[in-house]
Amino acid sequence: EVQLVESGGGLVQTGGSLRLSCTASGFTFVDWAVGWVRQAPGKERELVSCISTSDGSKHYVDSVKGRFTISSDNAKNTVFLQMNSLNPEDTGVYYCLAPLLSCSLGAQAMSALPADYWGKGTLVTVSS
């Protein structure tokens, strides 16, 4: 059974930092891609970052480039999202999404993924 457990969310002021973790069980990250999806209040889910653990390639949506860094510890089957210079627009629930064939995942395909591809999410709130 695949399980994804996120942690690290919380309340932070504008300009602050948080580090999210996603630990998987039931499969190994190696040879798969892992994504972080954000659902802001009243908005659609958005894939903000993704890492291909097989080749280390990393992807970011434009709004987080230069501020967020995704990384993985394959030995611990854990993916991290370091979030710096946070602003209120970063507020939302952050979900871990895995295992993915690649980081080239469109919104429609992402929405169609069944529940066992998703963690339960961790809430990030950035106050102004």
C-alpha positions as CSV (number, residue, x, y, z in Angstrom):
1,E,0.0,0.0,0.0
2,V,1.4,3.4,-1.0
3,Q,1.4,6.0,1.7
4,L,2.7,9.6,1.5
5,V,3.0,11.6,4.7
6,E,3.7,15.3,4.6
7,S,5.0,17.4,7.5
8,G,6.5,20.8,8.1
9,G,3.7,23.2,7.4
10,G,2.7,26.0,9.8
11,L,2.2,29.6,10.2
12,V,4.9,32.0,9.2
13,Q,5.2,35.7,8.5
14,T,6.0,37.2,5.1
15,G,9.6,36.7,4.3
16,G,9.9,33.6,6.5
17,S,10.8,30.1,5.6
18,L,9.5,26.6,6.0
19,R,10.7,23.2,5.0
20,L,8.2,20.6,4.0
21,S,8.9,16.8,4.0
22,C,7.2,14.0,2.2
23,T,8.0,10.5,3.3
24,A,6.8,7.5,1.3
25,S,6.1,3.9,2.2
26,G,5.0,1.1,-0.1
27,F,7.3,2.1,-2.9
28,T,10.7,3.6,-3.4
29,F,11.3,7.1,-4.9
30,V,14.1,5.9,-7.1
31,D,13.1,5.8,-10.8
32,W,10.0,7.9,-10.1
33,A,9.2,11.6,-10.0
34,V,7.7,13.3,-6.9
35,G,5.7,16.5,-7.0
36,W,4.5,19.1,-4.6
37,V,1.1,20.5,-5.3
38,R,-0.4,23.6,-3.7
39,Q,-4.0,24.3,-3.3
40,A,-4.6,27.9,-2.4
41,P,-7.9,29.0,-1.0
42,G,-10.5,29.3,-3.8
43,K,-8.0,28.2,-6.5
44,E,-7.2,25.0,-8.4
45,R,-4.4,22.7,-7.4
46,E,-1.1,23.7,-8.9
47,L,2.0,21.6,-9.3
48,V,4.6,24.0,-7.9
49,S,7.6,21.8,-7.9
50,C,8.7,18.3,-9.0
51,I,11.8,16.2,-8.8
52,S,12.8,13.2,-10.9
53,T,14.7,11.2,-8.4
54,S,16.3,9.0,-11.1
55,D,18.2,11.8,-12.8
56,G,17.8,14.6,-10.2
57,S,16.1,17.0,-12.6
58,K,14.0,19.6,-10.8
59,H,11.1,21.7,-12.0
60,Y,9.4,24.8,-10.6
61,V,6.5,26.9,-11.5
62,D,7.5,30.5,-12.3
63,S,6.0,31.9,-9.1
64,V,8.3,30.0,-6.8
65,K,11.5,29.9,-8.9
66,G,14.4,31.3,-6.9
67,R,12.5,30.9,-3.6
68,F,11.7,27.2,-3.4
69,T,14.1,24.3,-3.6
70,I,13.1,20.7,-4.0
71,S,15.5,17.9,-3.0
72,S,15.4,14.2,-2.1
73,D,17.0,11.8,0.3
74,N,16.5,8.5,-1.5
75,A,18.0,6.5,1.4
76,K,15.2,7.9,3.6
77,N,12.6,7.8,0.8
78,T,11.9,11.4,1.6
79,V,11.5,14.5,-0.6
80,F,11.8,18.0,0.8
81,L,10.6,21.4,-0.3
82,Q,12.6,24.3,1.2
83,M,10.5,27.4,0.9
84,N,12.1,30.8,1.5
85,S,10.9,34.4,1.1
86,L,7.4,33.3,1.6
87,N,4.5,35.6,0.9
88,P,0.8,35.4,1.5
89,E,0.2,34.1,-2.1
90,D,2.1,30.9,-1.0
91,T,-0.7,30.2,1.5
92,G,-2.4,26.9,0.9
93,V,-2.4,23.2,1.5
94,Y,0.7,21.5,0.1
95,Y,0.3,17.9,-1.1
96,C,2.9,15.4,-2.0
97,L,2.1,13.6,-5.3
98,A,3.8,10.3,-6.2
99,P,4.8,8.1,-7.8
100,L,4.8,10.0,-11.1
101,L,6.2,8.8,-14.5
102,S,7.6,12.2,-15.1
103,C,7.3,15.8,-14.0
104,S,5.5,16.7,-17.3
105,L,2.1,16.3,-15.7
106,G,-0.7,18.5,-17.0
107,A,-3.5,19.8,-14.7
108,Q,-6.1,17.4,-16.2
109,A,-3.9,14.4,-15.7
110,M,-3.0,15.5,-12.2
111,S,-6.7,15.8,-11.3
112,A,-7.4,12.4,-12.6
113,L,-4.8,10.7,-10.3
114,P,-6.5,8.5,-7.7
115,A,-6.3,9.2,-3.9
116,D,-3.4,6.9,-3.2
117,Y,-1.1,9.1,-5.3
118,W,-1.8,12.0,-2.9
119,G,-0.7,12.7,0.7
120,K,-3.2,14.2,3.1
121,G,-1.5,17.6,2.8
122,T,0.1,20.0,5.2
123,L,-1.2,23.6,5.7
124,V,1.1,26.5,5.1
125,T,-0.2,29.9,6.2
126,V,1.8,33.0,5.4
127,S,0.6,36.1,7.3
128,S,1.2,39.6,5.9
